[in-house]
Amino acid sequence: MMNIGEAAKATGVSAKMIRHYESVGLFPEATRSEAGYRLYGDKEIGTLRFIRQSRDLGFSIEQIRELLGLWWDRKRPSRQVKALAQAHLAELDAKLAELQAMKSTLQHLVHCCHGDDRPDCPIIDSLAGQKAGVSSAAQ
């Protein structure tokens, strides 16, 4: 059995996040020692690693809750897991497209800014809602 600090080191999940996962019901409350310290065994460490890997892939708490349920259900069809992963992949694609659009707009604004001693700045103008030198598609 490990205490929370040892579990955090073993899994890469901070003690604060372990307590958070317990508080939102994603991770079961730990058994306690006689002194009141949280104790974690191999099963809990495995679950924390699963959560960490899921978070590293950007899954939400609710998606991880669903993934955990599927992981624990050894009779589940893999198509359920695949469908959840595909839905998350579509979300990531949408976020990526949004980030690409933001990058493109910012690149355009940086290109249009002279970056000299003059106060004229299309970056500031754009942030202020003015259209100085910026096409509506870039905004």
N, C-alpha and C positions, 0 to 999 in steps of 0.2 A: 504494500500500500504506500501511496505517496501523499504528501501534503500538497496544498495548492501551488506553492512555489515550485516544487519539484515537477508537478504536473504541467505547469506553465513552461518550464524549461524543456520538458520531454516532448511537448506538442507544438511549441511555438505560439500558443494562445496565452495572452497575458492573464494574470490572476484577475484583473478587473473585468476582462471579457468573459472569463469563466463564470464569474459571479453574475454578470449581465445575462449570459445564456441561461443560467439557472433561473434568474428572475423573470425572464420572458417565457419560461417553460420549454425552451429548446433542448436543454440539457437537464437531466434530473438532479435534484438537490443531492449533494454528496452525503454519504454517511459521515458521522462525526466521531472523533475520538472522545475519550472520557473528558479531556480538557476542552472539548468543543471545536477542535480543528477539523477542517474538511479533509476527508481521506478519499483517494482515488485508486481504483484497481485497474487491471488490464482492460476490462470492458470500457470503463470510463475514458481511459487514455485513448483507446481505439476510436471512441465516439468523438472525442475532442479533435483527434487528427482528421477524421472524416469532415467535421465542421470546418476546420482550418482549410483543408483542401477545397471544400466547396466555396468558402469565402474568397479564397485566392482566385477562383474562377468567376467571381462576381455574383454568385447566387445570393438572392435575398434571404432574410431570415425565414420567411414563409416558404420559399422554395426549398431551403435546407430542411425545414420541418417535414416537407413532403418527401424529399429525398431520403431522409432518415427513416421515415415510415416504409418506404420502398426497400431500403437496405435491410431493414429488420424483417420484412416479409419475404421469406425465401421462396414463396410460391408465386410471387408477383411476376407478371410477364414483362420482359425487358422492354417491350414497346412503350410501357408507361414511363419508364426511365428515359427512353429516347425522346418521347414526346415532350417531356419536361425540359430536357437539354436542348431540343430544337427550338422550343419557345424562348428559352434564355438566349440562344444564339441569335434569334431574330431581334430580340431586345438589344443585344450587343451591336448588331449590324445597324440598327436605327441610331444608337448612341454614336457609333463610329461615323455615320453619315453626318450627324449633327456636329460632331467635333471637326470633321473635314470642312464643313461649311463655315464654322467659326474660324478655323485656321485660314481659309481662303480669304475671308473678309478682312481678317487682321493683317494678312500678308499684303493685301491691296492697300489698306490704310497706311501701313508702314512704308510701302513703296511710294505713296503719294506725299508723305511727310518729308519735308526738306531736312528736318533735324538740325536746323541752324539756329542762329540767334534771334530770328524773327518769331513773333508770337503766333503767326498763322500756323495752325496745326489741324489737318484733316482728321486726325485720331480724336482729338478733343471735340472738334465739331461734330463728328459722328456720334460720340458718346452723349453729346448735348442734344442730339436729335436734329442737327443741321445737316444739310446735304452737300457741304462744300467738297466738291470733287469726288463724291462717292455715288456710284450708281445705286438705284433702289434695289437691284438684285443683290448687291453686296451688303446691304443693310439687312 
